[in-house]
Amino acid sequence: MKRLLTILLLTTLLAACASAPSADDAAVQTAVAALLTQQAPAPEETAEAPADEPPADTGGVATSAAPPQGDELPGLPAEASCVPLGTERVYATVLQVTKGDAALMQVGDKVFDVRYIGIDDGDNPQSIEANRAMVEGKRVALVRDVTDVDEYGRLVRYVIVDDAFVNLRLLQQRVVYVSIEPPDTACERLFNSVP
């Protein structure tokens, strides 16, 4: 109960910061997000399907690509404070960078085309190289905002590698530009603040 009250209080504080921007707003949001990550209650265990029942077929598109059992996801880096808490998060292995804002990734035994939320590479060849240097061949965390799959069948996700928020880092390197597509707007303010 105490954790729930703490989370509600911190969420209210974060909402207040969002409605009254100041020079220290980013620092406050980062601190609140760090506290929320530390204070978040452990997810409730769910009953597993009986072993004799096969998993439901989703036609090759994962709507919930769960990580292997016992493979706990770490907290998000402070720079990813805008990423929604409580949304789907899974590990993936980056097989091949296909664009500056997309890559082929393996989640479990399935391969998905993953489009990075909030950015567009504008077919800039430098963005492909920057993306490749950050993620290719690495294990990344994928975080959902609102949209699961876009109109082209790609997963739409925020991407975290090591302690770096890839979507943001590509913007900071100026190899991609901001491209916010509602309803995935959780990081709109942060992305638009990058000079």
C-alpha positions as CSV (number, residue, x, y, z in Angstrom):
1,M,0.0,0.0,0.0
2,K,2.8,2.4,0.9
3,R,4.4,1.8,-2.5
4,L,1.2,2.4,-4.3
5,L,0.8,5.8,-2.5
6,T,4.4,6.7,-3.3
7,I,3.8,5.9,-6.9
8,L,0.6,8.0,-7.0
9,L,2.4,10.9,-5.3
10,L,5.4,10.7,-7.7
11,T,3.0,10.4,-10.7
12,T,1.2,13.5,-9.6
13,L,4.5,15.4,-9.2
14,L,5.5,14.3,-12.7
15,A,2.2,15.5,-14.1
16,A,2.7,18.9,-12.3
17,C,6.1,19.2,-13.8
18,A,4.7,18.5,-17.3
19,S,2.1,21.3,-16.9
20,A,4.6,23.9,-15.7
21,P,7.9,23.6,-17.6
22,S,11.0,25.1,-16.2
23,A,14.8,25.0,-16.8
24,D,15.1,22.1,-14.3
25,D,12.1,20.2,-15.7
26,A,14.1,17.5,-17.4
27,A,16.1,16.9,-14.2
28,V,12.9,16.6,-12.1
29,Q,11.4,14.2,-14.6
30,T,14.6,12.1,-14.6
31,A,14.6,11.9,-10.8
32,V,10.9,11.0,-10.6
33,A,11.3,8.3,-13.3
34,A,14.2,6.9,-11.4
35,L,12.2,6.8,-8.2
36,L,9.2,5.2,-10.0
37,T,11.5,2.6,-11.5
38,Q,12.8,1.7,-8.0
39,Q,9.4,1.9,-6.3
40,A,7.4,-0.1,-8.9
41,P,5.8,-3.1,-7.3
42,A,6.8,-6.5,-8.7
43,P,4.4,-7.8,-11.4
44,E,1.9,-10.3,-10.2
45,E,2.6,-13.9,-11.3
46,T,0.2,-15.2,-13.9
47,A,-0.9,-18.8,-14.2
48,E,0.8,-20.6,-17.1
49,A,-1.2,-22.5,-19.6
50,P,-1.2,-26.3,-19.1
51,A,1.8,-28.0,-20.8
52,D,-0.6,-30.0,-23.2
53,E,-2.0,-26.8,-24.7
54,P,0.0,-25.2,-27.6
55,P,0.4,-21.4,-27.5
56,A,-2.1,-19.4,-29.5
57,D,-1.0,-18.6,-33.1
58,T,-0.8,-14.9,-33.9
59,G,-0.1,-15.3,-37.6
60,G,3.6,-14.5,-37.2
61,V,3.0,-11.2,-35.5
62,A,3.7,-11.1,-31.8
63,T,1.3,-9.0,-29.8
64,S,3.1,-10.0,-26.6
65,A,6.6,-11.4,-27.2
66,A,7.4,-12.5,-23.6
67,P,11.0,-13.0,-22.6
68,P,12.1,-16.4,-21.4
69,Q,11.1,-17.3,-17.8
70,G,13.6,-15.9,-15.2
71,D,15.0,-13.3,-17.6
72,E,14.2,-10.2,-15.7
73,L,14.4,-6.9,-17.5
74,P,16.5,-4.2,-15.9
75,G,15.2,-0.7,-15.1
76,L,15.4,2.0,-17.9
77,P,18.3,4.4,-18.1
78,A,17.6,7.9,-16.7
79,E,17.5,9.4,-20.2
80,A,14.5,7.2,-21.0
81,S,12.3,8.8,-18.3
82,C,9.6,9.5,-20.9
83,V,9.1,5.9,-21.7
84,P,5.7,4.7,-20.2
85,L,5.9,2.6,-17.1
86,G,3.9,-0.6,-17.1
87,T,4.0,-1.2,-20.9
88,E,5.2,-4.3,-22.6
89,R,9.0,-4.8,-22.4
90,V,10.9,-7.7,-23.9
91,Y,14.5,-8.6,-24.8
92,A,15.5,-9.0,-28.5
93,T,18.7,-9.8,-30.4
94,V,19.4,-7.4,-33.2
95,L,20.1,-9.6,-36.3
96,Q,20.5,-6.8,-38.9
97,V,20.1,-3.1,-39.1
98,T,17.9,-2.3,-42.1
99,K,17.5,1.4,-41.8
100,G,18.5,4.2,-39.4
101,D,15.2,3.8,-37.6
102,A,14.6,0.1,-38.0
103,A,16.1,-3.4,-37.6
104,L,15.4,-7.1,-37.8
105,M,15.3,-8.5,-34.3
106,Q,14.8,-11.9,-32.9
107,V,12.4,-12.3,-29.9
108,G,12.4,-15.9,-28.7
109,D,12.2,-18.0,-31.8
110,K,10.5,-15.4,-34.0
111,V,12.1,-12.6,-36.1
112,F,10.4,-9.2,-36.4
113,D,11.0,-6.0,-38.3
114,V,11.1,-3.3,-35.6
115,R,10.5,0.4,-36.3
116,Y,11.8,2.8,-33.7
117,I,9.2,5.1,-32.2
118,G,9.3,8.9,-32.7
119,I,12.1,9.1,-35.2
120,D,12.6,8.9,-39.0
121,D,15.9,8.4,-40.8
122,G,14.9,10.3,-44.0
123,D,16.9,7.7,-45.9
124,N,20.1,9.2,-44.5
125,P,22.9,6.6,-45.0
126,Q,24.7,8.0,-41.9
127,S,21.8,7.0,-39.7
128,I,22.1,3.4,-40.8
129,E,25.8,3.3,-39.8
130,A,25.0,5.1,-36.4
131,N,22.2,2.6,-35.7
132,R,24.4,-0.4,-36.7
133,A,27.3,0.8,-34.4
134,M,24.9,1.0,-31.5
135,V,22.8,-2.1,-31.8
136,E,23.7,-4.7,-34.5
137,G,24.4,-8.1,-32.9
138,K,23.5,-6.9,-29.5
139,R,20.8,-7.7,-27.0
140,V,18.3,-4.9,-26.6
141,A,15.2,-4.1,-24.6
142,L,12.1,-3.2,-26.6
143,V,9.5,-1.1,-24.9
144,R,6.0,-0.6,-26.3
145,D,4.2,2.8,-26.1
146,V,0.6,2.4,-27.4
147,T,0.8,0.9,-30.9
148,D,1.9,-2.7,-31.2
149,V,2.2,-3.1,-35.0
150,D,2.2,-0.4,-37.6
151,E,0.4,-0.5,-41.0
152,Y,3.4,-2.3,-42.6
153,G,3.4,-5.1,-40.0
154,R,6.4,-3.8,-38.1
155,L,6.6,-3.8,-34.3
156,V,6.7,-0.2,-33.1
157,R,9.1,0.2,-30.1
158,Y,11.5,2.3,-28.0
159,V,14.9,0.6,-28.0
160,I,17.3,0.4,-25.1
161,V,20.8,-1.0,-25.4
162,D,23.2,-1.3,-22.4
163,D,22.4,2.0,-20.7
164,A,21.5,4.0,-23.9
165,F,18.1,5.1,-25.2
166,V,18.7,4.4,-28.9
167,N,15.8,6.5,-30.2
168,L,17.2,9.5,-28.3
169,R,20.8,8.9,-29.1
170,L,20.2,8.8,-32.8
171,L,18.4,12.2,-32.5
172,Q,21.3,13.6,-30.5
173,Q,23.7,12.5,-33.2
174,R,21.6,14.4,-35.7
175,V,21.3,11.4,-38.1
176,V,17.5,11.1,-37.8
177,Y,14.8,13.6,-37.2
178,V,11.7,13.7,-34.9
179,S,8.7,12.0,-36.4
180,I,5.9,11.7,-33.8
181,E,3.0,9.6,-34.9
182,P,0.0,9.5,-32.4
183,P,-0.9,7.7,-30.3
184,D,2.8,7.0,-29.6
185,T,3.6,10.3,-28.0
186,A,5.1,9.6,-24.6
187,C,8.5,10.9,-25.6
188,E,7.4,13.7,-27.9
189,R,8.4,16.5,-25.5
190,L,11.9,15.0,-24.9
191,F,12.5,14.3,-28.6
192,N,11.4,17.8,-29.6
193,S,13.8,19.3,-27.0
194,V,16.8,17.9,-28.8
195,P,18.6,20.8,-30.5
